[in-house]
Amino acid sequence: MQNNNLRNEKIIIAATGASGMPILQECLHIIRQTPGYESVLIMSRSAVLTMEQEMECTREEMEKLVDHIYSPEEIGAGPASGSYRTAGMIIVPCSMKTVAGICGGYADNLILRAADVTIKEQRPLVLEARETPLSPIHLRNMYELSRMPGVRIIPPMLTFYQKPECIEDMVHHIAARLVEPFGIEAEGYRRWDGI
């Protein structure tokens, strides 16, 4: 018998204007395929422009993968409040501008406010920080964030122990790492078993 009191856990997924939109898409695929979870998407204007540059995918096609959609300008939407129940938040890709905004508590849009709320509620906040090379300012901001409870910084580092055969395998591996803090085990995710 199904328990109607059970509800899906919402994961806020925000995308900002840095390279890495295929990883965003793969995270959304994984969450969609995992029972018990819903995705809440917030995409900045820069993220939409980057998506159009990097992928043969429209915003509408990306939005078909999610359960709830907000724009960054909807500062009064659910994710702006700690009483809005979520499992936490992933920002993928996460620009250094966004990292700086989160670090400084500069919550002037829904992405930054949702991240601020996620930190204050001590829920998992996963940042797929994207920049290279990293400046001392970038490193300082990420260091400060890494010291906060629940914050994980997971740059899209390539790994080869899982014997990837194509770029898609690498994208899947990174996406699997990003959703792992929420208890999601992505199909085909290969962990290091030792030598």
MARBA-3410 file (N, C-alpha, C, O; in Angstrom, 1 decimal):
195
0.8,-1.2,0.0,0.0,0.0,0.0,0.9,1.2,0.0,1.8,1.3,0.8 ~ 0.6,2.2,-0.8,1.4,3.4,-1.0,1.1,4.4,0.2,-0.1,4.6,0.5 ~ 2.1,5.0,0.8,1.9,5.9,1.8,1.8,7.3,1.2,2.8,7.8,0.7 ~ 0.6,7.9,1.2,0.4,9.2,0.6,1.0,10.3,1.4,1.1,11.5,0.9 ~ 1.5,10.1,2.6,2.2,11.1,3.4,3.7,11.3,2.9,4.3,12.3,3.2
4.2,10.3,2.1,5.5,10.5,1.6,5.5,11.5,0.5,4.6,11.5,-0.4 ~ 6.5,12.4,0.4,6.6,13.3,-0.6,8.0,13.2,-1.2,9.0,12.9,-0.6 ~ 8.1,13.6,-2.5,9.4,13.6,-3.1,10.2,14.7,-2.6,9.7,15.8,-2.2 ~ 11.5,14.5,-2.5,12.5,15.5,-2.0,12.8,16.4,-3.2,13.2,15.9,-4.3 ~ 12.8,17.7,-3.0,13.1,18.6,-4.0,14.6,19.0,-4.0,15.2,19.2,-2.9
15.3,18.9,-5.1,16.7,19.4,-5.2,16.7,20.6,-6.1,16.2,20.6,-7.2 ~ 17.1,21.7,-5.6,17.2,23.0,-6.4,18.5,22.8,-7.3,19.6,22.5,-6.8 ~ 18.3,23.0,-8.6,19.4,23.0,-9.5,19.5,24.4,-10.1,18.5,24.8,-10.8 ~ 20.6,25.1,-9.9,20.7,26.4,-10.5,21.9,26.3,-11.6,22.8,25.6,-11.4 ~ 21.7,27.1,-12.6,22.8,27.1,-13.7,23.1,28.6,-13.9,22.3,29.4,-14.0
24.4,28.8,-13.9,24.9,30.2,-14.2,25.8,30.2,-15.4,26.0,29.2,-16.1 ~ 26.3,31.4,-15.8,27.0,31.6,-17.0,28.4,31.1,-17.1,29.3,31.9,-17.4 ~ 28.6,29.9,-16.9,30.0,29.3,-17.1,29.8,28.1,-18.0,28.7,27.6,-18.2 ~ 30.9,27.6,-18.5,30.9,26.4,-19.3,30.5,25.2,-18.5,31.0,25.0,-17.4 ~ 29.8,24.3,-19.2,29.4,23.0,-18.5,28.0,22.6,-18.6,27.5,21.8,-17.8
27.3,23.1,-19.6,25.8,22.8,-19.7,25.5,21.3,-19.9,24.5,20.9,-19.4 ~ 26.4,20.5,-20.6,26.1,19.1,-20.7,26.1,18.4,-19.3,25.3,17.4,-19.1 ~ 26.8,18.9,-18.4,26.8,18.4,-17.0,25.5,18.7,-16.3,25.0,17.8,-15.6 ~ 25.0,19.9,-16.5,23.7,20.3,-16.0,22.6,19.3,-16.5,21.9,18.8,-15.8 ~ 22.6,19.1,-17.8,21.6,18.2,-18.5,21.7,16.8,-17.9,20.7,16.2,-17.6
22.9,16.3,-17.7,23.1,15.0,-17.2,22.6,14.9,-15.7,22.0,13.9,-15.3 ~ 22.9,15.9,-14.9,22.3,15.9,-13.5,20.8,15.8,-13.5,20.2,15.1,-12.8 ~ 20.2,16.6,-14.4,18.7,16.6,-14.5,18.2,15.2,-14.9,17.2,14.8,-14.4 ~ 18.9,14.6,-15.9,18.5,13.2,-16.3,18.6,12.2,-15.1,17.7,11.5,-14.9 ~ 19.7,12.3,-14.4,19.9,11.4,-13.2,18.8,11.6,-12.2,18.2,10.6,-11.7
18.5,12.8,-11.9,17.5,13.1,-10.8,16.1,12.6,-11.3,15.3,12.1,-10.6 ~ 15.8,12.9,-12.6,14.5,12.5,-13.2,14.4,11.0,-13.1,13.2,10.5,-13.0 ~ 15.4,10.2,-13.3,15.4,8.8,-13.3,15.4,8.2,-11.9,15.2,6.9,-11.7 ~ 15.6,9.0,-10.9,15.7,8.5,-9.5,14.3,8.7,-8.7,13.9,9.8,-8.5 ~ 13.7,7.6,-8.4,12.4,7.8,-7.6,12.6,8.5,-6.3,13.6,8.3,-5.6
11.6,9.3,-6.0,11.7,10.0,-4.7,12.3,11.4,-4.7,12.4,12.1,-3.7 ~ 12.6,11.9,-5.9,13.2,13.2,-6.1,12.5,14.0,-7.1,12.0,13.5,-8.1 ~ 12.5,15.3,-6.9,12.0,16.3,-7.9,13.1,17.3,-8.1,13.9,17.6,-7.2 ~ 13.2,17.9,-9.3,14.1,19.0,-9.6,13.4,20.3,-9.7,12.4,20.4,-10.2 ~ 14.1,21.3,-9.2,13.7,22.7,-9.2,14.7,23.5,-9.9,15.8,23.7,-9.4
14.5,24.0,-11.1,15.5,24.6,-12.0,15.4,26.1,-11.9,14.3,26.7,-12.1 ~ 16.6,26.8,-11.8,16.7,28.2,-11.9,17.9,28.5,-12.8,19.0,28.1,-12.5 ~ 17.6,29.1,-14.0,18.7,29.3,-14.9,18.9,30.8,-15.1,17.9,31.6,-15.4 ~ 20.1,31.3,-15.0,20.4,32.7,-15.2,20.3,33.0,-16.7,20.4,32.1,-17.5 ~ 20.2,34.3,-17.1,20.2,34.6,-18.5,21.6,34.2,-19.2,21.6,33.7,-20.3
22.7,34.3,-18.5,24.0,33.9,-19.0,24.0,32.4,-19.2,24.7,32.0,-20.1 ~ 23.4,31.7,-18.3,23.3,30.2,-18.5,22.6,29.8,-19.7,23.0,28.9,-20.4 ~ 21.5,30.5,-20.0,20.8,30.2,-21.3,21.6,30.5,-22.5,21.7,29.7,-23.4 ~ 22.3,31.6,-22.5,23.2,32.0,-23.6,24.3,30.9,-23.8,24.7,30.5,-24.9 ~ 24.9,30.5,-22.6,26.0,29.5,-22.7,25.4,28.2,-23.2,26.1,27.5,-24.0
24.2,27.8,-22.8,23.6,26.5,-23.2,23.4,26.6,-24.7,23.7,25.6,-25.4 ~ 23.0,27.7,-25.2,22.8,27.8,-26.7,24.1,27.7,-27.5,24.1,27.2,-28.6 ~ 25.2,28.1,-26.8,26.5,28.1,-27.5,27.1,26.7,-27.4,27.7,26.2,-28.4 ~ 26.9,26.0,-26.3,27.5,24.7,-26.1,26.7,23.5,-26.6,27.3,22.4,-26.8 ~ 25.4,23.6,-26.7,24.6,22.4,-27.0,23.6,22.7,-28.1,23.2,23.8,-28.3
23.2,21.6,-28.7,22.0,21.7,-29.6,20.8,21.4,-28.8,20.1,20.4,-29.1 ~ 20.5,22.3,-27.9,19.4,22.1,-27.0,18.7,23.5,-26.7,19.5,24.5,-26.5 ~ 17.4,23.6,-26.7,16.8,24.8,-26.4,16.4,24.8,-24.9,16.4,23.8,-24.2 ~ 16.1,26.0,-24.4,15.7,26.1,-23.0,14.5,25.3,-22.8,14.4,24.7,-21.7 ~ 13.6,25.3,-23.7,12.3,24.5,-23.5,12.6,23.0,-23.4,12.0,22.3,-22.6
13.6,22.5,-24.2,14.0,21.1,-24.1,14.6,20.8,-22.8,14.3,19.7,-22.2 ~ 15.4,21.7,-22.3,16.0,21.5,-21.0,15.0,21.5,-19.9,15.0,20.7,-18.9 ~ 14.0,22.4,-20.0,13.0,22.5,-19.0,12.0,21.3,-18.9,11.4,21.1,-17.9 ~ 12.0,20.5,-20.0,11.2,19.3,-20.0,11.7,18.3,-19.0,11.0,17.3,-18.6 ~ 13.0,18.4,-18.6,13.6,17.5,-17.7,13.3,17.8,-16.2,13.7,17.0,-15.4
12.7,18.9,-15.9,12.5,19.3,-14.6,11.0,19.3,-14.1,10.1,19.3,-14.9 ~ 10.8,19.4,-12.8,9.5,19.4,-12.2,9.0,20.8,-11.9,7.8,21.0,-12.0 ~ 9.9,21.7,-11.6,9.5,23.1,-11.2,10.5,24.0,-11.8,11.7,23.7,-11.9 ~ 10.1,25.2,-12.3,11.0,26.2,-12.9,10.7,27.5,-12.4,9.6,28.0,-12.2 ~ 11.8,28.2,-12.0,11.7,29.6,-11.6,12.8,30.4,-12.4,13.8,29.9,-12.8
12.5,31.7,-12.5,13.6,32.6,-13.1,14.3,33.3,-11.9,13.8,33.4,-10.8 ~ 15.5,33.7,-12.2,16.3,34.4,-11.1,15.6,35.6,-10.6,15.9,36.1,-9.4 ~ 14.8,36.2,-11.4,14.1,37.5,-10.9,13.0,37.2,-9.9,12.5,38.1,-9.3 ~ 12.5,36.0,-9.8,11.4,35.6,-8.9,12.0,35.5,-7.4,12.0,34.4,-6.8 ~ 12.4,36.6,-6.9,13.0,36.7,-5.6,12.1,36.3,-4.5,12.5,35.9,-3.4
10.8,36.3,-4.7,9.8,35.9,-3.7,9.3,34.5,-3.8,8.4,34.1,-3.1 ~ 9.9,33.7,-4.7,9.5,32.3,-5.0,9.9,31.4,-3.8,10.7,31.8,-2.9 ~ 9.3,30.2,-3.8,9.5,29.3,-2.7,11.0,29.1,-2.3,11.3,29.2,-1.1 ~ 11.9,28.9,-3.2,13.3,28.6,-2.8,14.0,29.8,-2.0,15.1,29.6,-1.5 ~ 13.3,30.9,-2.0,13.9,32.1,-1.3,13.7,32.0,0.2,14.2,32.8,1.0
12.9,31.0,0.7,12.6,30.8,2.1,13.1,29.5,2.7,13.1,28.5,2.0 ~ 13.6,29.6,3.9,14.0,28.4,4.6,12.9,27.4,4.9,13.1,26.2,5.1 ~ 11.6,27.9,4.9,10.5,27.0,5.1,10.1,26.2,3.9,9.3,25.3,4.0 ~ 10.7,26.5,2.7,10.4,25.8,1.5,11.3,24.5,1.6,12.5,24.6,1.6 ~ 10.7,23.4,1.7,11.4,22.1,1.9,12.2,21.7,0.7,11.6,21.5,-0.4
13.5,21.5,0.9,14.3,20.9,-0.1,15.3,20.0,0.5,15.6,20.1,1.7 ~ 15.9,19.2,-0.3,17.0,18.3,0.1,18.4,19.1,0.1,19.4,18.7,0.7 ~ 18.4,20.2,-0.6,19.6,21.0,-0.8,19.6,21.6,-2.2,18.6,21.7,-2.9 ~ 20.8,22.0,-2.6,21.0,22.7,-3.9,22.3,22.4,-4.6,23.3,22.1,-3.9 ~ 22.2,22.3,-5.9,23.4,22.1,-6.7,23.5,23.3,-7.7,22.4,23.7,-8.3
24.6,24.0,-7.8,24.8,25.0,-8.8,25.8,24.4,-9.9,27.0,24.3,-9.6 ~ 25.3,24.2,-11.1,26.0,23.5,-12.1,25.7,24.1,-13.5,24.5,24.0,-13.9 ~ 26.6,24.8,-14.1,27.9,25.2,-13.7,27.8,26.4,-12.7,26.8,27.1,-12.8 ~ 28.8,26.6,-11.9,28.8,27.7,-11.0,29.9,28.6,-11.4,31.1,28.3,-11.2 ~ 29.6,29.8,-11.8,30.6,30.8,-12.2,31.3,31.4,-11.0,30.8,31.3,-9.8
32.4,32.0,-11.2,33.1,32.6,-10.1,32.4,33.9,-9.6,32.5,34.2,-8.4 ~ 31.6,34.5,-10.4,30.7,35.6,-10.0,29.7,35.1,-9.0,29.5,35.8,-7.9 ~ 29.2,33.9,-9.2,28.2,33.3,-8.3,28.9,32.9,-7.0,28.3,33.1,-5.9 ~ 30.0,32.3,-7.1,30.8,31.9,-5.9,31.1,33.2,-5.1,30.9,33.1,-3.8 ~ 31.5,34.3,-5.7,31.7,35.5,-5.0,30.4,36.0,-4.3,30.5,36.5,-3.1
29.3,36.0,-5.0,28.1,36.4,-4.5,27.6,35.6,-3.3,27.2,36.2,-2.3 ~ 27.8,34.3,-3.3,27.4,33.4,-2.2,28.3,33.7,-1.0,27.9,33.8,0.1 ~ 29.6,33.8,-1.3,30.6,34.0,-0.2,30.4,35.4,0.5,30.5,35.4,1.7 ~ 30.0,36.4,-0.3,29.7,37.7,0.3,28.3,37.9,0.9,28.0,38.9,1.4 ~ 27.4,36.9,0.7,26.1,37.0,1.2,25.3,38.0,0.4,24.3,38.6,0.8
25.6,38.2,-0.9,25.0,39.2,-1.8,23.9,38.5,-2.5,24.0,38.1,-3.7 ~ 22.7,38.4,-1.9,21.6,37.6,-2.4,20.6,38.5,-3.2,19.5,38.7,-2.7 ~ 21.1,39.0,-4.3,20.2,39.9,-5.1,19.4,39.2,-6.2,18.7,39.9,-6.9 ~ 19.4,37.9,-6.3,18.5,37.2,-7.2,18.2,35.8,-6.6,18.7,35.5,-5.5 ~ 17.3,35.1,-7.2,16.8,33.9,-6.6,17.9,32.8,-6.5,17.9,32.0,-5.5
18.8,32.8,-7.4,19.9,31.8,-7.3,20.8,32.0,-6.0,21.0,31.1,-5.2 ~ 21.2,33.3,-5.9,22.0,33.6,-4.7,21.2,33.5,-3.4,21.8,33.1,-2.4 ~ 20.0,33.9,-3.4,19.1,33.8,-2.2,18.9,32.4,-1.9,19.0,32.0,-0.7 ~ 18.6,31.5,-2.8,18.4,30.1,-2.5,19.7,29.5,-2.0,19.6,28.6,-1.1 ~ 20.8,29.9,-2.5,22.1,29.4,-1.9,22.3,29.9,-0.5,22.8,29.1,0.4
22.0,31.1,-0.3,22.1,31.7,1.1,21.2,31.0,2.0,21.6,30.6,3.2 ~ 20.0,30.7,1.6,19.0,29.9,2.4,19.5,28.5,2.7,19.5,28.0,3.8 ~ 20.1,27.9,1.7,20.6,26.5,1.8,21.7,26.5,2.9,21.8,25.5,3.7 ~ 22.6,27.5,2.8,23.7,27.5,3.8,23.1,27.8,5.2,23.5,27.1,6.2 ~ 22.2,28.7,5.4,21.7,29.0,6.7,20.9,27.9,7.3,20.8,27.7,8.5
20.2,27.1,6.4,19.5,25.9,6.9,20.4,24.7,7.1,19.9,23.6,7.4 ~ 21.6,24.8,6.7,22.6,23.8,6.8,22.2,22.5,6.0,22.4,21.4,6.5 ~ 21.7,22.8,4.8,21.4,21.8,3.8,22.6,21.6,2.9,23.4,22.6,2.8 ~ 22.7,20.5,2.2,23.9,20.4,1.3,23.8,21.4,0.2,22.8,21.6,-0.5 ~ 24.9,22.1,-0.1,25.1,23.0,-1.2,26.3,22.6,-2.0,27.4,22.6,-1.5
26.1,22.1,-3.2,27.1,21.6,-4.1,27.4,22.6,-5.2,26.5,22.9,-5.9 ~ 28.6,23.0,-5.3,29.0,24.0,-6.3,30.0,23.4,-7.3,31.1,23.0,-6.9 ~ 29.5,23.3,-8.5,30.4,22.8,-9.6,31.2,24.0,-10.1,30.8,24.5,-11.2 ~ 32.1,24.4,-9.3,32.9,25.7,-9.6,33.7,25.5,-10.9,34.4,24.6,-11.1 ~ 33.5,26.5,-11.8,34.1,26.4,-13.1,34.9,27.6,-13.5,34.3,28.7,-13.8
36.2,27.5,-13.5,37.1,28.5,-14.0,38.5,27.9,-14.1,38.8,27.0,-13.3 ~ 39.3,28.4,-15.0,40.7,28.0,-15.1,41.5,29.1,-15.9,41.0,29.5,-16.9 ~ 42.6,29.5,-15.4,43.2,29.2,-14.1,42.4,29.9,-13.0,41.7,30.9,-13.3 ~ 42.6,29.5,-11.8,42.0,30.1,-10.7,42.8,31.2,-10.1,44.0,31.0,-9.9 ~ 42.2,32.4,-9.9,43.0,33.5,-9.3,43.0,33.4,-7.8,42.2,32.6,-7.2
43.9,34.2,-7.1,43.8,34.2,-5.6,42.5,34.5,-5.1,42.1,34.1,-4.0 ~ 41.7,35.4,-5.8,40.4,35.8,-5.3,39.4,34.6,-5.4,38.7,34.4,-4.4 ~ 39.5,33.9,-6.5,38.6,32.7,-6.7,38.9,31.7,-5.5,38.0,31.1,-4.9 ~ 40.2,31.4,-5.3,40.6,30.4,-4.3,40.2,30.9,-2.9,39.8,30.0,-2.1 ~ 40.4,32.1,-2.6,40.0,32.6,-1.3,38.5,32.4,-1.1,38.0,32.0,0.0
37.7,32.8,-2.1,36.2,32.7,-1.9,35.8,31.2,-1.8,35.0,30.9,-0.9 ~ 36.4,30.3,-2.6,36.1,28.9,-2.4,36.5,28.3,-1.1,35.9,27.5,-0.5 ~ 37.7,28.8,-0.6,38.2,28.3,0.7,37.2,28.7,1.8,36.8,27.9,2.6 ~ 36.8,30.0,1.8,35.8,30.4,2.8,34.5,29.6,2.7,34.0,29.2,3.8 ~ 34.0,29.4,1.5,32.8,28.6,1.4,33.0,27.1,1.9,32.1,26.5,2.5
34.2,26.6,1.6,34.4,25.2,1.9,34.4,24.9,3.4,34.3,23.8,3.9 ~ 34.6,26.0,4.2,34.6,25.9,5.7,33.2,25.9,6.3,33.1,25.7,7.5 ~ 32.2,26.1,5.5,30.8,26.2,6.0,30.2,24.8,6.0,30.4,24.1,5.0 ~ 29.4,24.5,7.0,28.7,23.2,7.1,27.9,22.9,5.8,27.0,23.8,5.4 ~ 28.1,21.8,5.2,27.2,21.3,4.1,27.7,21.8,2.7,27.1,21.3,1.7
28.6,22.7,2.7,29.1,23.2,1.4,30.1,22.3,0.8,31.1,22.0,1.5 ~ 29.9,21.8,-0.4,30.9,21.0,-1.1,31.3,21.7,-2.5,30.4,22.1,-3.2 ~ 32.5,21.8,-2.7,33.0,22.4,-4.0,33.5,21.2,-4.8,34.5,20.6,-4.5 ~ 32.8,21.0,-6.0,33.2,19.8,-6.8,33.4,20.3,-8.2,32.5,20.3,-9.0 ~ 34.7,20.8,-8.5,35.0,21.2,-9.9,34.9,20.0,-10.8,35.0,18.9,-10.4
34.7,20.3,-12.1,34.5,19.2,-13.1,35.9,18.6,-13.5,36.4,18.8,-14.6 ~ 36.5,18.0,-12.5,37.8,17.4,-12.7,37.7,16.1,-13.5,36.9,15.2,-13.2 ~ 38.5,15.9,-14.5,38.5,14.7,-15.3,39.2,13.5,-14.5,40.2,13.8,-13.8 ~ 38.6,12.4,-14.5,39.2,11.2,-13.9,39.3,10.1,-15.0,38.5,10.1,-16.0 ~ 40.2,9.2,-14.9,40.4,8.2,-15.9,40.4,6.7,-15.3,40.4,5.8,-16.1
40.3,6.6,-14.0,40.3,5.2,-13.4,39.1,4.4,-13.8,39.1,3.2,-13.8 ~ 38.0,5.1,-14.2,36.8,4.4,-14.6,36.8,4.0,-16.1,35.8,3.5,-16.6 ~ 37.9,4.2,-16.7,38.1,3.9,-18.2,37.0,4.5,-19.1,36.3,3.7,-19.8 ~ 36.9,5.8,-19.1,35.9,6.4,-20.0,36.2,6.2,-21.4,37.4,6.2,-21.8 ~ 35.2,5.9,-22.2,35.4,5.6,-23.6,35.0,6.8,-24.5,35.3,6.9,-25.7
34.3,7.8,-23.9,33.9,9.0,-24.6,33.7,10.2,-23.7,33.7,10.0,-22.4 ~ 33.5,11.4,-24.2,33.2,12.5,-23.4,32.0,12.3,-22.5,31.9,12.7,-21.4 ~ 30.9,11.7,-23.1,29.7,11.4,-22.4,29.9,10.6,-21.1,29.3,10.9,-20.1 ~ 30.9,9.7,-21.1,31.2,8.9,-19.9,31.8,9.8,-18.8,31.5,9.7,-17.7 ~ 32.6,10.8,-19.3,33.2,11.7,-18.3,32.2,12.7,-17.7,32.2,12.9,-16.5
31.3,13.1,-18.6,30.2,14.0,-18.1,29.3,13.3,-17.1,29.0,13.8,-16.1 ~ 29.0,12.0,-17.4,28.1,11.2,-16.5,28.8,11.0,-15.2,28.2,11.1,-14.1 ~ 30.1,10.8,-15.2,30.9,10.6,-13.9,30.8,11.8,-13.1,30.6,11.7,-11.8 ~ 31.1,13.0,-13.7,31.0,14.2,-12.9,29.6,14.5,-12.4,29.5,14.9,-11.2 ~ 28.6,14.3,-13.2,27.2,14.5,-12.8,26.9,13.6,-11.6,26.2,14.0,-10.7
27.3,12.4,-11.7,27.1,11.4,-10.6,27.7,11.9,-9.3,27.1,11.7,-8.2 ~ 28.9,12.5,-9.4,29.5,13.0,-8.2,28.7,14.2,-7.6,28.7,14.3,-6.4 ~ 28.1,15.0,-8.4,27.4,16.1,-8.0,26.1,15.8,-7.3,25.7,16.4,-6.3 ~ 25.4,14.7,-7.7,24.2,14.3,-7.0,24.4,13.3,-5.9,23.5,13.1,-5.1 ~ 25.6,12.8,-5.7,25.9,11.8,-4.7,25.6,12.3,-3.3,25.1,11.6,-2.4
25.9,13.6,-2.9,25.6,14.1,-1.6,24.1,14.0,-1.2,23.8,14.2,0.0 ~ 23.2,13.8,-2.1,21.8,13.7,-1.9,21.3,12.3,-1.7,20.1,12.0,-1.7 ~ 22.3,11.4,-1.7,21.9,9.9,-1.6,21.5,9.3,-2.9,20.9,8.2,-2.9 ~ 21.8,9.9,-4.0,21.5,9.4,-5.3,22.7,8.6,-5.9,23.8,9.2,-6.0 ~ 22.5,7.4,-6.2,23.5,6.5,-6.8,23.1,6.4,-8.3,22.2,5.7,-8.7
23.9,7.1,-9.1,23.6,7.2,-10.6,23.9,5.8,-11.2,25.0,5.2,-10.9 ~ 23.1,5.4,-12.1,23.3,4.1,-12.8,24.6,4.2,-13.6,24.9,5.2,-14.3 ~ 25.5,3.2,-13.5,26.7,3.2,-14.2,27.8,4.0,-13.6,28.9,4.1,-14.2 ~ 27.6,4.5,-12.4,28.7,5.3,-11.7,29.7,4.3,-11.2,29.3,3.4,-10.4 ~ 30.9,4.5,-11.5,32.0,3.6,-11.1,32.8,4.2,-10.0,33.5,5.2,-10.3
32.8,3.6,-8.9,33.7,4.1,-7.8,35.0,3.5,-7.8,35.3,2.4,-8.5 ~ 36.0,4.1,-7.2,37.3,3.6,-7.1,37.3,2.4,-6.1,36.9,2.6,-5.0 ~ 37.8,1.3,-6.6,37.8,0.1,-5.8,39.2,-0.3,-5.3,39.4,-1.3,-4.6 ~ 40.2,0.6,-5.6,41.6,0.3,-5.3,42.3,-0.5,-6.3,41.7,-1.0,-7.3 ~ 43.6,-0.7,-6.1,44.4,-1.3,-7.1,44.6,-2.8,-6.7,45.3,-3.5,-7.4
END
